[in-house]
Amino acid sequence: MPSLLDCPPGTTVRMAGIEQSSGARRLLEFGFVPGAEVTVIARGATGGLLVGIGDARVALDSRTASRLRHL
């Protein structure tokens, strides 16, 4: 499955899952659960992403974004 890091700004995807890591639980708490819609709002100069999930906006570094898988 492709990672969220591969999505250009303006793309909306449906989450498939998260690769296991020490921060996976925290991402689940933010709402990055399978089936959730996530919109990539912007990409930062260092490769990180600003994403929208529900009514929230979350900044992700590139390493974290690469662990988020979408359908």
mmCIF file of the N, C-alpha and C atoms, coordinates in Angstrom:
data_MODEL
# 
_entry.id   MODEL 
# 
loop_
_atom_site.group_PDB 
_atom_site.id 
_atom_site.type_symbol 
_atom_site.label_atom_id 
_atom_site.label_alt_id 
_atom_site.label_comp_id 
_atom_site.label_asym_id 
_atom_site.label_entity_id 
_atom_site.label_seq_id 
_atom_site.pdbx_PDB_ins_code 
_atom_site.Cartn_x 
_atom_site.Cartn_y 
_atom_site.Cartn_z 
_atom_site.occupancy 
_atom_site.B_iso_or_equiv 
_atom_site.pdbx_formal_charge 
_atom_site.auth_seq_id 
_atom_site.auth_comp_id 
_atom_site.auth_asym_id 
_atom_site.auth_atom_id 
_atom_site.pdbx_PDB_model_num 
ATOM 1   N N  . MET A 1 1  ? 0.831   -1.175 0.000  1.00 0.00 ? 1  MET A N  1 
ATOM 2   C CA . MET A 1 1  ? 0.000   0.000  0.000  1.00 0.00 ? 1  MET A CA 1 
ATOM 3   C C  . MET A 1 1  ? 0.878   1.242  0.000  1.00 0.00 ? 1  MET A C  1 
ATOM 4   N N  . PRO A 1 2  ? 0.453   2.277  -0.717 1.00 0.00 ? 2  PRO A N  1 
ATOM 5   C CA . PRO A 1 2  ? 1.243   3.507  -0.765 1.00 0.00 ? 2  PRO A CA 1 
ATOM 6   C C  . PRO A 1 2  ? 1.183   4.263  0.570  1.00 0.00 ? 2  PRO A C  1 
ATOM 7   N N  . SER A 1 3  ? 2.190   5.095  0.763  1.00 0.00 ? 3  SER A N  1 
ATOM 8   C CA . SER A 1 3  ? 2.222   5.878  2.007  1.00 0.00 ? 3  SER A CA 1 
ATOM 9   C C  . SER A 1 3  ? 1.643   7.274  1.773  1.00 0.00 ? 3  SER A C  1 
ATOM 10  N N  . LEU A 1 4  ? 1.258   7.898  2.847  1.00 0.00 ? 4  LEU A N  1 
ATOM 11  C CA . LEU A 1 4  ? 0.711   9.254  2.786  1.00 0.00 ? 4  LEU A CA 1 
ATOM 12  C C  . LEU A 1 4  ? 1.754   10.230 2.251  1.00 0.00 ? 4  LEU A C  1 
ATOM 13  N N  . LEU A 1 5  ? 3.009   9.930  2.467  1.00 0.00 ? 5  LEU A N  1 
ATOM 14  C CA . LEU A 1 5  ? 4.092   10.804 2.013  1.00 0.00 ? 5  LEU A CA 1 
ATOM 15  C C  . LEU A 1 5  ? 4.096   10.957 0.501  1.00 0.00 ? 5  LEU A C  1 
ATOM 16  N N  . ASP A 1 6  ? 3.572   9.983  -0.225 1.00 0.00 ? 6  ASP A N  1 
ATOM 17  C CA . ASP A 1 6  ? 3.569   10.017 -1.693 1.00 0.00 ? 6  ASP A CA 1 
ATOM 18  C C  . ASP A 1 6  ? 2.457   10.889 -2.266 1.00 0.00 ? 6  ASP A C  1 
ATOM 19  N N  . CYS A 1 7  ? 1.548   11.379 -1.446 1.00 0.00 ? 7  CYS A N  1 
ATOM 20  C CA . CYS A 1 7  ? 0.390   12.131 -1.936 1.00 0.00 ? 7  CYS A CA 1 
ATOM 21  C C  . CYS A 1 7  ? 0.710   13.614 -2.102 1.00 0.00 ? 7  CYS A C  1 
ATOM 22  N N  . PRO A 1 8  ? 0.334   14.195 -3.227 1.00 0.00 ? 8  PRO A N  1 
ATOM 23  C CA . PRO A 1 8  ? 0.532   15.646 -3.400 1.00 0.00 ? 8  PRO A CA 1 
ATOM 24  C C  . PRO A 1 8  ? -0.531  16.427 -2.633 1.00 0.00 ? 8  PRO A C  1 
ATOM 25  N N  . PRO A 1 9  ? -0.260  17.695 -2.345 1.00 0.00 ? 9  PRO A N  1 
ATOM 26  C CA . PRO A 1 9  ? -1.267  18.536 -1.680 1.00 0.00 ? 9  PRO A CA 1 
ATOM 27  C C  . PRO A 1 9  ? -2.576  18.558 -2.473 1.00 0.00 ? 9  PRO A C  1 
ATOM 28  N N  . GLY A 1 10 ? -3.680  18.553 -1.741 1.00 0.00 ? 10 GLY A N  1 
ATOM 29  C CA . GLY A 1 10 ? -5.004  18.552 -2.352 1.00 0.00 ? 10 GLY A CA 1 
ATOM 30  C C  . GLY A 1 10 ? -5.608  17.170 -2.476 1.00 0.00 ? 10 GLY A C  1 
ATOM 31  N N  . THR A 1 11 ? -4.828  16.138 -2.190 1.00 0.00 ? 11 THR A N  1 
ATOM 32  C CA . THR A 1 11 ? -5.301  14.762 -2.307 1.00 0.00 ? 11 THR A CA 1 
ATOM 33  C C  . THR A 1 11 ? -6.034  14.324 -1.045 1.00 0.00 ? 11 THR A C  1 
ATOM 34  N N  . THR A 1 12 ? -7.175  13.671 -1.219 1.00 0.00 ? 12 THR A N  1 
ATOM 35  C CA . THR A 1 12 ? -7.882  13.068 -0.094 1.00 0.00 ? 12 THR A CA 1 
ATOM 36  C C  . THR A 1 12 ? -7.833  11.559 -0.262 1.00 0.00 ? 12 THR A C  1 
ATOM 37  N N  . VAL A 1 13 ? -7.419  10.877 0.792  1.00 0.00 ? 13 VAL A N  1 
ATOM 38  C CA . VAL A 1 13 ? -7.285  9.417  0.750  1.00 0.00 ? 13 VAL A CA 1 
ATOM 39  C C  . VAL A 1 13 ? -7.993  8.808  1.962  1.00 0.00 ? 13 VAL A C  1 
ATOM 40  N N  . ARG A 1 14 ? -8.213  7.518  1.894  1.00 0.00 ? 14 ARG A N  1 
ATOM 41  C CA . ARG A 1 14 ? -8.804  6.773  2.998  1.00 0.00 ? 14 ARG A CA 1 
ATOM 42  C C  . ARG A 1 14 ? -7.692  5.939  3.642  1.00 0.00 ? 14 ARG A C  1 
ATOM 43  N N  . MET A 1 15 ? -7.567  6.065  4.950  1.00 0.00 ? 15 MET A N  1 
ATOM 44  C CA . MET A 1 15 ? -6.496  5.366  5.668  1.00 0.00 ? 15 MET A CA 1 
ATOM 45  C C  . MET A 1 15 ? -6.680  3.853  5.619  1.00 0.00 ? 15 MET A C  1 
ATOM 46  N N  . ALA A 1 16 ? -5.558  3.150  5.469  1.00 0.00 ? 16 ALA A N  1 
ATOM 47  C CA . ALA A 1 16 ? -5.563  1.693  5.508  1.00 0.00 ? 16 ALA A CA 1 
ATOM 48  C C  . ALA A 1 16 ? -4.918  1.173  6.793  1.00 0.00 ? 16 ALA A C  1 
ATOM 49  N N  . GLY A 1 17 ? -3.933  1.888  7.298  1.00 0.00 ? 17 GLY A N  1 
ATOM 50  C CA . GLY A 1 17 ? -3.281  1.447  8.518  1.00 0.00 ? 17 GLY A CA 1 
ATOM 51  C C  . GLY A 1 17 ? -1.998  2.207  8.782  1.00 0.00 ? 17 GLY A C  1 
ATOM 52  N N  . ILE A 1 18 ? -1.324  1.814  9.858  1.00 0.00 ? 18 ILE A N  1 
ATOM 53  C CA . ILE A 1 18 ? -0.087  2.447  10.287 1.00 0.00 ? 18 ILE A CA 1 
ATOM 54  C C  . ILE A 1 18 ? 0.948   1.361  10.510 1.00 0.00 ? 18 ILE A C  1 
ATOM 55  N N  . GLU A 1 19 ? 2.153   1.561  9.980  1.00 0.00 ? 19 GLU A N  1 
ATOM 56  C CA . GLU A 1 19 ? 3.239   0.631  10.274 1.00 0.00 ? 19 GLU A CA 1 
ATOM 57  C C  . GLU A 1 19 ? 3.549   0.724  11.767 1.00 0.00 ? 19 GLU A C  1 
ATOM 58  N N  . GLN A 1 20 ? 3.858   -0.373 12.356 1.00 0.00 ? 20 GLN A N  1 
ATOM 59  C CA . GLN A 1 20 ? 4.155   -0.390 13.781 1.00 0.00 ? 20 GLN A CA 1 
ATOM 60  C C  . GLN A 1 20 ? 5.381   0.454  14.085 1.00 0.00 ? 20 GLN A C  1 
ATOM 61  N N  . SER A 1 21 ? 5.255   1.317  15.049 1.00 0.00 ? 21 SER A N  1 
ATOM 62  C CA . SER A 1 21 ? 6.365   2.148  15.508 1.00 0.00 ? 21 SER A CA 1 
ATOM 63  C C  . SER A 1 21 ? 6.034   2.620  16.913 1.00 0.00 ? 21 SER A C  1 
ATOM 64  N N  . SER A 1 22 ? 6.976   3.298  17.524 1.00 0.00 ? 22 SER A N  1 
ATOM 65  C CA . SER A 1 22 ? 6.738   3.772  18.882 1.00 0.00 ? 22 SER A CA 1 
ATOM 66  C C  . SER A 1 22 ? 5.646   4.840  18.935 1.00 0.00 ? 22 SER A C  1 
ATOM 67  N N  . GLY A 1 23 ? 5.411   5.548  17.819 1.00 0.00 ? 23 GLY A N  1 
ATOM 68  C CA . GLY A 1 23 ? 4.400   6.599  17.813 1.00 0.00 ? 23 GLY A CA 1 
ATOM 69  C C  . GLY A 1 23 ? 3.058   6.186  17.251 1.00 0.00 ? 23 GLY A C  1 
ATOM 70  N N  . ALA A 1 24 ? 2.893   4.917  16.912 1.00 0.00 ? 24 ALA A N  1 
ATOM 71  C CA . ALA A 1 24 ? 1.658   4.456  16.268 1.00 0.00 ? 24 ALA A CA 1 
ATOM 72  C C  . ALA A 1 24 ? 0.434   4.686  17.149 1.00 0.00 ? 24 ALA A C  1 
ATOM 73  N N  . ARG A 1 25 ? 0.549   4.433  18.409 1.00 0.00 ? 25 ARG A N  1 
ATOM 74  C CA . ARG A 1 25 ? -0.598  4.603  19.302 1.00 0.00 ? 25 ARG A CA 1 
ATOM 75  C C  . ARG A 1 25 ? -1.066  6.058  19.325 1.00 0.00 ? 25 ARG A C  1 
ATOM 76  N N  . ARG A 1 26 ? -0.128  6.976  19.357 1.00 0.00 ? 26 ARG A N  1 
ATOM 77  C CA . ARG A 1 26 ? -0.471  8.399  19.385 1.00 0.00 ? 26 ARG A CA 1 
ATOM 78  C C  . ARG A 1 26 ? -1.197  8.798  18.094 1.00 0.00 ? 26 ARG A C  1 
ATOM 79  N N  . LEU A 1 27 ? -0.764  8.267  16.955 1.00 0.00 ? 27 LEU A N  1 
ATOM 80  C CA . LEU A 1 27 ? -1.433  8.562  15.688 1.00 0.00 ? 27 LEU A CA 1 
ATOM 81  C C  . LEU A 1 27 ? -2.858  8.024  15.687 1.00 0.00 ? 27 LEU A C  1 
ATOM 82  N N  . LEU A 1 28 ? -3.054  6.859  16.255 1.00 0.00 ? 28 LEU A N  1 
ATOM 83  C CA . LEU A 1 28 ? -4.412  6.302  16.366 1.00 0.00 ? 28 LEU A CA 1 
ATOM 84  C C  . LEU A 1 28 ? -5.285  7.222  17.208 1.00 0.00 ? 28 LEU A C  1 
ATOM 85  N N  . GLU A 1 29 ? -4.703  7.779  18.277 1.00 0.00 ? 29 GLU A N  1 
ATOM 86  C CA . GLU A 1 29 ? -5.453  8.694  19.133 1.00 0.00 ? 29 GLU A CA 1 
ATOM 87  C C  . GLU A 1 29 ? -5.847  9.969  18.394 1.00 0.00 ? 29 GLU A C  1 
ATOM 88  N N  . PHE A 1 30 ? -5.012  10.396 17.439 1.00 0.00 ? 30 PHE A N  1 
ATOM 89  C CA . PHE A 1 30 ? -5.332  11.572 16.621 1.00 0.00 ? 30 PHE A CA 1 
ATOM 90  C C  . PHE A 1 30 ? -6.427  11.276 15.614 1.00 0.00 ? 30 PHE A C  1 
ATOM 91  N N  . GLY A 1 31 ? -6.730  10.004 15.378 1.00 0.00 ? 31 GLY A N  1 
ATOM 92  C CA . GLY A 1 31 ? -7.783  9.635  14.432 1.00 0.00 ? 31 GLY A CA 1 
ATOM 93  C C  . GLY A 1 31 ? -7.303  8.984  13.154 1.00 0.00 ? 31 GLY A C  1 
ATOM 94  N N  . PHE A 1 32 ? -6.025  8.672  13.056 1.00 0.00 ? 32 PHE A N  1 
ATOM 95  C CA . PHE A 1 32 ? -5.494  8.005  11.871 1.00 0.00 ? 32 PHE A CA 1 
ATOM 96  C C  . PHE A 1 32 ? -5.809  6.509  11.945 1.00 0.00 ? 32 PHE A C  1 
ATOM 97  N N  . VAL A 1 33 ? -7.089  6.205  11.878 1.00 0.00 ? 33 VAL A N  1 
ATOM 98  C CA . VAL A 1 33 ? -7.552  4.820  11.992 1.00 0.00 ? 33 VAL A CA 1 
ATOM 99  C C  . VAL A 1 33 ? -7.971  4.327  10.601 1.00 0.00 ? 33 VAL A C  1 
ATOM 100 N N  . PRO A 1 34 ? -7.971  3.014  10.388 1.00 0.00 ? 34 PRO A N  1 
ATOM 101 C CA . PRO A 1 34 ? -8.402  2.495  9.089  1.00 0.00 ? 34 PRO A CA 1 
ATOM 102 C C  . PRO A 1 34 ? -9.808  2.994  8.735  1.00 0.00 ? 34 PRO A C  1 
ATOM 103 N N  . GLY A 1 35 ? -9.934  3.491  7.506  1.00 0.00 ? 35 GLY A N  1 
ATOM 104 C CA . GLY A 1 35 ? -11.215 3.998  7.014  1.00 0.00 ? 35 GLY A CA 1 
ATOM 105 C C  . GLY A 1 35 ? -11.369 5.501  7.133  1.00 0.00 ? 35 GLY A C  1 
ATOM 106 N N  . ALA A 1 36 ? -10.538 6.165  7.930  1.00 0.00 ? 36 ALA A N  1 
ATOM 107 C CA . ALA A 1 36 ? -10.630 7.616  8.100  1.00 0.00 ? 36 ALA A CA 1 
ATOM 108 C C  . ALA A 1 36 ? -10.161 8.330  6.834  1.00 0.00 ? 36 ALA A C  1 
ATOM 109 N N  . GLU A 1 37 ? -10.841 9.431  6.487  1.00 0.00 ? 37 GLU A N  1 
ATOM 110 C CA . GLU A 1 37 ? -10.416 10.240 5.344  1.00 0.00 ? 37 GLU A CA 1 
ATOM 111 C C  . GLU A 1 37 ? -9.398  11.265 5.810  1.00 0.00 ? 37 GLU A C  1 
ATOM 112 N N  . VAL A 1 38 ? -8.308  11.363 5.057  1.00 0.00 ? 38 VAL A N  1 
ATOM 113 C CA . VAL A 1 38 ? -7.227  12.307 5.352  1.00 0.00 ? 38 VAL A CA 1 
ATOM 114 C C  . VAL A 1 38 ? -6.947  13.122 4.094  1.00 0.00 ? 38 VAL A C  1 
ATOM 115 N N  . THR A 1 39 ? -6.865  14.436 4.261  1.00 0.00 ? 39 THR A N  1 
ATOM 116 C CA . THR A 1 39 ? -6.545  15.321 3.139  1.00 0.00 ? 39 THR A CA 1 
ATOM 117 C C  . THR A 1 39 ? -5.175  15.934 3.354  1.00 0.00 ? 39 THR A C  1 
ATOM 118 N N  . VAL A 1 40 ? -4.330  15.828 2.345  1.00 0.00 ? 40 VAL A N  1 
ATOM 119 C CA . VAL A 1 40 ? -3.020  16.476 2.392  1.00 0.00 ? 40 VAL A CA 1 
ATOM 120 C C  . VAL A 1 40 ? -3.226  17.938 2.011  1.00 0.00 ? 40 VAL A C  1 
ATOM 121 N N  . ILE A 1 41 ? -2.938  18.835 2.956  1.00 0.00 ? 41 ILE A N  1 
ATOM 122 C CA . ILE A 1 41 ? -3.164  20.264 2.744  1.00 0.00 ? 41 ILE A CA 1 
ATOM 123 C C  . ILE A 1 41 ? -1.929  20.936 2.146  1.00 0.00 ? 41 ILE A C  1 
ATOM 124 N N  . ALA A 1 42 ? -0.765  20.620 2.692  1.00 0.00 ? 42 ALA A N  1 
ATOM 125 C CA . ALA A 1 42 ? 0.463   21.266 2.219  1.00 0.00 ? 42 ALA A CA 1 
ATOM 126 C C  . ALA A 1 42 ? 1.658   20.390 2.527  1.00 0.00 ? 42 ALA A C  1 
ATOM 127 N N  . ARG A 1 43 ? 2.729   20.648 1.780  1.00 0.00 ? 43 ARG A N  1 
ATOM 128 C CA . ARG A 1 43 ? 3.997   19.947 2.027  1.00 0.00 ? 43 ARG A CA 1 
ATOM 129 C C  . ARG A 1 43 ? 5.014   20.990 2.465  1.00 0.00 ? 43 ARG A C  1 
ATOM 130 N N  . GLY A 1 44 ? 5.748   20.693 3.520  1.00 0.00 ? 44 GLY A N  1 
ATOM 131 C CA . GLY A 1 44 ? 6.747   21.627 4.028  1.00 0.00 ? 44 GLY A CA 1 
ATOM 132 C C  . GLY A 1 44 ? 8.052   21.548 3.258  1.00 0.00 ? 44 GLY A C  1 
ATOM 133 N N  . ALA A 1 45 ? 8.926   22.501 3.513  1.00 0.00 ? 45 ALA A N  1 
ATOM 134 C CA . ALA A 1 45 ? 10.206  22.577 2.818  1.00 0.00 ? 45 ALA A CA 1 
ATOM 135 C C  . ALA A 1 45 ? 11.093  21.366 3.093  1.00 0.00 ? 45 ALA A C  1 
ATOM 136 N N  . THR A 1 46 ? 10.913  20.744 4.263  1.00 0.00 ? 46 THR A N  1 
ATOM 137 C CA . THR A 1 46 ? 11.743  19.587 4.600  1.00 0.00 ? 46 THR A CA 1 
ATOM 138 C C  . THR A 1 46 ? 11.041  18.267 4.320  1.00 0.00 ? 46 THR A C  1 
ATOM 139 N N  . GLY A 1 47 ? 9.881   18.315 3.658  1.00 0.00 ? 47 GLY A N  1 
ATOM 140 C CA . GLY A 1 47 ? 9.192   17.082 3.258  1.00 0.00 ? 47 GLY A CA 1 
ATOM 141 C C  . GLY A 1 47 ? 8.047   16.675 4.154  1.00 0.00 ? 47 GLY A C  1 
ATOM 142 N N  . GLY A 1 48 ? 7.867   17.348 5.265  1.00 0.00 ? 48 GLY A N  1 
ATOM 143 C CA . GLY A 1 48 ? 6.746   17.031 6.143  1.00 0.00 ? 48 GLY A CA 1 
ATOM 144 C C  . GLY A 1 48 ? 5.426   17.445 5.512  1.00 0.00 ? 48 GLY A C  1 
ATOM 145 N N  . LEU A 1 49 ? 4.341   16.979 6.115  1.00 0.00 ? 49 LEU A N  1 
ATOM 146 C CA . LEU A 1 49 ? 3.019   17.267 5.581  1.00 0.00 ? 49 LEU A CA 1 
ATOM 147 C C  . LEU A 1 49 ? 2.143   17.939 6.624  1.00 0.00 ? 49 LEU A C  1 
ATOM 148 N N  . LEU A 1 50 ? 1.267   18.818 6.141  1.00 0.00 ? 50 LEU A N  1 
ATOM 149 C CA . LEU A 1 50 ? 0.162   19.322 6.947  1.00 0.00 ? 50 LEU A CA 1 
ATOM 150 C C  . LEU A 1 50 ? -1.072  18.629 6.401  1.00 0.00 ? 50 LEU A C  1 
ATOM 151 N N  . VAL A 1 51 ? -1.770  17.886 7.271  1.00 0.00 ? 51 VAL A N  1 
ATOM 152 C CA . VAL A 1 51 ? -2.926  17.116 6.818  1.00 0.00 ? 51 VAL A CA 1 
ATOM 153 C C  . VAL A 1 51 ? -4.158  17.492 7.629  1.00 0.00 ? 51 VAL A C  1 
ATOM 154 N N  . GLY A 1 52 ? -5.301  17.275 7.011  1.00 0.00 ? 52 GLY A N  1 
ATOM 155 C CA . GLY A 1 52 ? -6.569  17.469 7.679  1.00 0.00 ? 52 GLY A CA 1 
ATOM 156 C C  . GLY A 1 52 ? -7.216  16.123 7.923  1.00 0.00 ? 52 GLY A C  1 
ATOM 157 N N  . ILE A 1 53 ? -7.660  15.910 9.154  1.00 0.00 ? 53 ILE A N  1 
ATOM 158 C CA . ILE A 1 53 ? -8.367  14.685 9.490  1.00 0.00 ? 53 ILE A CA 1 
ATOM 159 C C  . ILE A 1 53 ? -9.538  15.092 10.382 1.00 0.00 ? 53 ILE A C  1 
ATOM 160 N N  . GLY A 1 54 ? -10.737 14.898 9.890  1.00 0.00 ? 54 GLY A N  1 
ATOM 161 C CA . GLY A 1 54 ? -11.905 15.417 10.580 1.00 0.00 ? 54 GLY A CA 1 
ATOM 162 C C  . GLY A 1 54 ? -11.823 16.934 10.607 1.00 0.00 ? 54 GLY A C  1 
ATOM 163 N N  . ASP A 1 55 ? -12.052 17.533 11.763 1.00 0.00 ? 55 ASP A N  1 
ATOM 164 C CA . ASP A 1 55 ? -11.958 18.980 11.904 1.00 0.00 ? 55 ASP A CA 1 
ATOM 165 C C  . ASP A 1 55 ? -10.563 19.441 12.318 1.00 0.00 ? 55 ASP A C  1 
ATOM 166 N N  . ALA A 1 56 ? -9.644  18.517 12.482 1.00 0.00 ? 56 ALA A N  1 
ATOM 167 C CA . ALA A 1 56 ? -8.302  18.842 12.973 1.00 0.00 ? 56 ALA A CA 1 
ATOM 168 C C  . ALA A 1 56 ? -7.295  18.990 11.842 1.00 0.00 ? 56 ALA A C  1 
ATOM 169 N N  . ARG A 1 57 ? -6.259  19.750 12.123 1.00 0.00 ? 57 ARG A N  1 
ATOM 170 C CA . ARG A 1 57 ? -5.107  19.866 11.231 1.00 0.00 ? 57 ARG A CA 1 
ATOM 171 C C  . ARG A 1 57 ? -3.911  19.344 12.004 1.00 0.00 ? 57 ARG A C  1 
ATOM 172 N N  . VAL A 1 58 ? -3.118  18.450 11.352 1.00 0.00 ? 58 VAL A N  1 
ATOM 173 C CA . VAL A 1 58 ? -1.993  17.815 12.029 1.00 0.00 ? 58 VAL A CA 1 
ATOM 174 C C  . VAL A 1 58 ? -0.753  17.951 11.152 1.00 0.00 ? 58 VAL A C  1 
ATOM 175 N N  . ALA A 1 59 ? 0.356   18.399 11.743 1.00 0.00 ? 59 ALA A N  1 
ATOM 176 C CA . ALA A 1 59 ? 1.631   18.460 11.044 1.00 0.00 ? 59 ALA A CA 1 
ATOM 177 C C  . ALA A 1 59 ? 2.389   17.167 11.314 1.00 0.00 ? 59 ALA A C  1 
ATOM 178 N N  . LEU A 1 60 ? 2.865   16.543 10.230 1.00 0.00 ? 60 LEU A N  1 
ATOM 179 C CA . LEU A 1 60 ? 3.596   15.287 10.337 1.00 0.00 ? 60 LEU A CA 1 
ATOM 180 C C  . LEU A 1 60 ? 4.980   15.449 9.721  1.00 0.00 ? 60 LEU A C  1 
ATOM 181 N N  . ASP A 1 61 ? 6.010   14.934 10.387 1.00 0.00 ? 61 ASP A N  1 
ATOM 182 C CA . ASP A 1 61 ? 7.317   14.939 9.727  1.00 0.00 ? 61 ASP A CA 1 
ATOM 183 C C  . ASP A 1 61 ? 7.321   13.829 8.665  1.00 0.00 ? 61 ASP A C  1 
ATOM 184 N N  . SER A 1 62 ? 8.286   13.878 7.768  1.00 0.00 ? 62 SER A N  1 
ATOM 185 C CA . SER A 1 62 ? 8.287   12.946 6.637  1.00 0.00 ? 62 SER A CA 1 
ATOM 186 C C  . SER A 1 62 ? 8.412   11.490 7.087  1.00 0.00 ? 62 SER A C  1 
ATOM 187 N N  . ARG A 1 63 ? 9.134   11.242 8.136  1.00 0.00 ? 63 ARG A N  1 
ATOM 188 C CA . ARG A 1 63 ? 9.299   9.866  8.636  1.00 0.00 ? 63 ARG A CA 1 
ATOM 189 C C  . ARG A 1 63 ? 7.959   9.309  9.115  1.00 0.00 ? 63 ARG A C  1 
ATOM 190 N N  . THR A 1 64 ? 7.214   10.118 9.839  1.00 0.00 ? 64 THR A N  1 
ATOM 191 C CA . THR A 1 64 ? 5.908   9.684  10.329 1.00 0.00 ? 64 THR A CA 1 
ATOM 192 C C  . THR A 1 64 ? 4.933   9.508  9.172  1.00 0.00 ? 64 THR A C  1 
ATOM 193 N N  . ALA A 1 65 ? 4.915   10.468 8.236  1.00 0.00 ? 65 ALA A N  1 
ATOM 194 C CA . ALA A 1 65 ? 4.005   10.376 7.088  1.00 0.00 ? 65 ALA A CA 1 
ATOM 195 C C  . ALA A 1 65 ? 4.273   9.128  6.255  1.00 0.00 ? 65 ALA A C  1 
ATOM 196 N N  . SER A 1 66 ? 5.516   8.706  6.200  1.00 0.00 ? 66 SER A N  1 
ATOM 197 C CA . SER A 1 66 ? 5.847   7.514  5.402  1.00 0.00 ? 66 SER A CA 1 
ATOM 198 C C  . SER A 1 66 ? 5.313   6.230  6.037  1.00 0.00 ? 66 SER A C  1 
ATOM 199 N N  . ARG A 1 67 ? 4.969   6.273  7.316  1.00 0.00 ? 67 ARG A N  1 
ATOM 200 C CA . ARG A 1 67 ? 4.447   5.083  8.010  1.00 0.00 ? 67 ARG A CA 1 
ATOM 201 C C  . ARG A 1 67 ? 2.929   4.954  7.911  1.00 0.00 ? 67 ARG A C  1 
ATOM 202 N N  . LEU A 1 68 ? 2.275   6.004  7.417  1.00 0.00 ? 68 LEU A N  1 
ATOM 203 C CA . LEU A 1 68 ? 0.813   5.986  7.280  1.00 0.00 ? 68 LEU A CA 1 
ATOM 204 C C  . LEU A 1 68 ? 0.458   5.442  5.905  1.00 0.00 ? 68 LEU A C  1 
ATOM 205 N N  . ARG A 1 69 ? -0.305  4.375  5.864  1.00 0.00 ? 69 ARG A N  1 
ATOM 206 C CA . ARG A 1 69 ? -0.669  3.708  4.606  1.00 0.00 ? 69 ARG A CA 1 
ATOM 207 C C  . ARG A 1 69 ? -2.111  4.025  4.249  1.00 0.00 ? 69 ARG A C  1 
ATOM 208 N N  . HIS A 1 70 ? -2.339  4.222  2.947  1.00 0.00 ? 70 HIS A N  1 
ATOM 209 C CA . HIS A 1 70 ? -3.704  4.508  2.496  1.00 0.00 ? 70 HIS A CA 1 
ATOM 210 C C  . HIS A 1 70 ? -4.102  3.549  1.383  1.00 0.00 ? 70 HIS A C  1 
ATOM 211 N N  . LEU A 1 71 ? -5.405  3.527  1.108  1.00 0.00 ? 71 LEU A N  1 
ATOM 212 C CA . LEU A 1 71 ? -5.928  2.643  0.060  1.00 0.00 ? 71 LEU A CA 1 
ATOM 213 C C  . LEU A 1 71 ? -5.724  3.263  -1.292 1.00 0.00 ? 71 LEU A C  1 
# 
